[in-house]
Amino acid sequence: MLYLQFLHISLGSLRELDTQLLIAQRVKLAENKLFLSLINEVEEMQKILVATVNKLKT
């Protein structure tokens, strides 16, 4: 299913963003509070995408 493929690509992009945020945090590009907020948002989106993928697979 094309939509399922799109969701997998989206999930990969979120994981890439998560990695980039962690790197940016380590080199102190902004306050830690901002990074924690952004990382929490990414994790929430990942949960939603994974749940959607799992539901579509059944």
Beta strands, then each sheet from edge to edge (+ up, - down):
end
